[in-house]
Amino acid sequence: MATPFDKSLRKLLVKSCKKLRFPYNKDVTVVTIEGPSFSTKAESKMFRTWGADIINMSTCPEVVLANELEIPYQTIAMSTDYDCWKEDEESVTFEMILKQMEKNANKVIKLIEHVLPEIKKKCQ
């Protein structure tokens, strides 16, 4: 699990993001927490000291199972908010997250529609 995500899938997704002019990150560290829950300030600060750039609740166990079965796997993370360590931001509410997720969902759909033909070509 040193490199849990598939580099070739990541390259295809980055290429599609560039073409669609979507913002993206390709070399960040993700920490997965049990959810659904918001982190406390102490937890958020701890994750930052670990080098985490993104905190999520949906990478495990999927990535582990995919790797065990040798299935190429790549996460598409939809950032919804800054974590509570960022004190100059408004406190996060469930409603804010739902609103941001709705905005993100359309971009993810477009990204998947754009990248699927490229994945199909690669698999042939």
TIDO-293742 format. One record per residue (C-alpha): residue in three letters; x, z, y; residue number from 1. Coordinates in Angstrom, 2 decimals. Example, Ala and Ser with C-alpha at 12.3 -4.5 7.8 and 13.67 -1.06 7.14 Angstrom:
R; resn; x; z; y; resi
R; ALA; 12.30; 7.80; -4.50; 1 .
R; SER; 13.67; 7.14; -1.06; 2 .
//
This chain:
R; resn; x; z; y; resi
R; MET; 0.00; 0.00; 0.00; 1 .
R; ALA; 2.99; -0.37; 2.32; 2 .
R; THR; 1.42; -3.60; 3.57; 3 .
R; PRO; -2.29; -3.33; 2.78; 4 .
R; PHE; -3.45; -6.44; 4.64; 5 .
R; ASP; -2.84; -10.07; 3.76; 6 .
R; LYS; -0.44; -11.80; 6.16; 7 .
R; SER; -1.75; -15.31; 5.51; 8 .
R; LEU; -5.33; -14.27; 6.28; 9 .
R; ARG; -4.11; -12.52; 9.40; 10 .
R; LYS; -2.36; -15.70; 10.56; 11 .
R; LEU; -5.56; -17.72; 10.10; 12 .
R; LEU; -7.59; -15.13; 12.01; 13 .
R; VAL; -5.06; -14.99; 14.85; 14 .
R; LYS; -5.05; -18.80; 15.06; 15 .
R; SER; -8.86; -18.79; 15.29; 16 .
R; CYS; -8.87; -16.00; 17.88; 17 .
R; LYS; -6.46; -18.01; 20.01; 18 .
R; LYS; -8.63; -21.14; 19.76; 19 .
R; LEU; -11.76; -19.14; 20.60; 20 .
R; ARG; -9.91; -17.23; 23.34; 21 .
R; PHE; -10.85; -13.89; 21.83; 22 .
R; PRO; -8.60; -10.89; 22.45; 23 .
R; TYR; -6.85; -9.64; 19.32; 24 .
R; ASN; -4.14; -7.34; 17.99; 25 .
R; LYS; -2.10; -8.26; 14.97; 26 .
R; ASP; 0.52; -5.55; 14.62; 27 .
R; VAL; -1.22; -2.22; 15.10; 28 .
R; THR; -1.52; 0.87; 12.96; 29 .
R; VAL; -4.96; 1.89; 11.69; 30 .
R; VAL; -5.86; 5.37; 10.52; 31 .
R; THR; -9.04; 5.73; 8.51; 32 .
R; ILE; -11.10; 8.90; 8.78; 33 .
R; GLU; -14.15; 10.00; 6.89; 34 .
R; GLY; -17.24; 9.26; 8.90; 35 .
R; PRO; -19.50; 8.80; 10.50; 36 .
R; SER; -18.04; 11.16; 13.06; 37 .
R; PHE; -16.25; 11.27; 16.37; 38 .
R; SER; -12.78; 12.79; 16.51; 39 .
R; THR; -12.10; 16.00; 18.37; 40 .
R; LYS; -9.50; 15.83; 21.14; 41 .
R; ALA; -7.04; 17.64; 18.89; 42 .
R; GLU; -7.58; 15.13; 16.06; 43 .
R; SER; -7.25; 12.19; 18.43; 44 .
R; LYS; -4.00; 13.52; 19.86; 45 .
R; MET; -2.70; 14.11; 16.32; 46 .
R; PHE; -3.55; 10.53; 15.27; 47 .
R; ARG; -1.70; 9.24; 18.35; 48 .
R; THR; 1.40; 11.26; 17.41; 49 .
R; TRP; 1.22; 9.62; 13.98; 50 .
R; GLY; 1.41; 6.24; 15.71; 51 .
R; ALA; -2.21; 5.26; 15.16; 52 .
R; ASP; -3.52; 2.57; 17.50; 53 .
R; ILE; -6.99; 2.30; 15.97; 54 .
R; ILE; -9.11; 4.99; 14.35; 55 .
R; ASN; -11.82; 3.69; 12.04; 56 .
R; MET; -14.14; 4.76; 9.27; 57 .
R; SER; -14.37; 1.60; 7.18; 58 .
R; THR; -11.03; 0.47; 5.81; 59 .
R; CYS; -10.89; 2.68; 2.73; 60 .
R; PRO; -11.57; 2.39; -0.13; 61 .
R; GLU; -12.14; -1.37; 0.31; 62 .
R; VAL; -8.52; -2.23; 1.10; 63 .
R; VAL; -7.25; -0.18; -1.85; 64 .
R; LEU; -9.64; -1.83; -4.30; 65 .
R; ALA; -8.85; -5.32; -2.98; 66 .
R; ASN; -5.13; -4.69; -3.38; 67 .
R; GLU; -5.55; -3.34; -6.89; 68 .
R; LEU; -7.43; -6.53; -7.83; 69 .
R; GLU; -4.93; -8.73; -5.92; 70 .
R; ILE; -7.67; -10.02; -3.63; 71 .
R; PRO; -6.35; -11.05; -0.20; 72 .
R; TYR; -7.86; -8.65; 2.34; 73 .
R; GLN; -7.81; -8.40; 6.11; 74 .
R; THR; -9.79; -6.16; 8.43; 75 .
R; ILE; -11.55; -7.45; 11.52; 76 .
R; ALA; -11.89; -4.35; 13.67; 77 .
R; MET; -14.52; -4.23; 16.39; 78 .
R; SER; -13.39; -1.68; 18.95; 79 .
R; THR; -16.33; 0.16; 20.41; 80 .
R; ASP; -14.75; 2.83; 22.60; 81 .
R; TYR; -11.64; 4.67; 23.64; 82 .
R; ASP; -11.19; 7.86; 21.75; 83 .
R; CYS; -11.69; 11.22; 23.42; 84 .
R; TRP; -7.98; 11.65; 24.28; 85 .
R; LYS; -8.49; 9.27; 27.21; 86 .
R; GLU; -9.82; 11.68; 29.77; 87 .
R; ASP; -10.45; 9.13; 32.54; 88 .
R; GLU; -13.15; 7.46; 30.42; 89 .
R; GLU; -16.79; 8.45; 30.16; 90 .
R; SER; -17.64; 10.52; 27.08; 91 .
R; VAL; -18.76; 8.31; 24.22; 92 .
R; THR; -22.38; 8.35; 23.07; 93 .
R; PHE; -24.00; 6.76; 20.07; 94 .
R; GLU; -26.02; 4.51; 22.38; 95 .
R; MET; -22.83; 3.23; 24.06; 96 .
R; ILE; -21.34; 2.38; 20.68; 97 .
R; LEU; -24.46; 0.50; 19.56; 98 .
R; LYS; -24.45; -1.51; 22.77; 99 .
R; GLN; -20.76; -2.43; 22.36; 100 .
R; MET; -21.22; -3.25; 18.67; 101 .
R; GLU; -23.98; -5.68; 19.58; 102 .
R; LYS; -21.63; -7.42; 22.03; 103 .
R; ASN; -18.86; -7.54; 19.42; 104 .
R; ALA; -21.06; -8.80; 16.57; 105 .
R; ASN; -21.57; -12.24; 18.10; 106 .
R; LYS; -17.82; -12.70; 18.51; 107 .
R; VAL; -17.18; -11.67; 14.92; 108 .
R; ILE; -19.80; -14.12; 13.66; 109 .
R; LYS; -18.18; -16.93; 15.67; 110 .
R; LEU; -14.75; -15.94; 14.39; 111 .
R; ILE; -15.86; -15.96; 10.76; 112 .
R; GLU; -17.66; -19.29; 11.17; 113 .
R; HIS; -14.50; -20.74; 12.71; 114 .
R; VAL; -12.02; -19.37; 10.16; 115 .
R; LEU; -13.98; -19.96; 6.92; 116 .
R; PRO; -13.22; -23.71; 6.74; 117 .
R; GLU; -9.51; -22.89; 7.17; 118 .
R; ILE; -9.65; -20.33; 4.36; 119 .
R; LYS; -11.47; -22.84; 2.16; 120 .
R; LYS; -8.73; -25.46; 2.78; 121 .
R; LYS; -6.06; -22.91; 1.90; 122 .
R; CYS; -7.77; -22.02; -1.39; 123 .
R; GLN; -8.13; -25.62; -2.61; 124 .
//
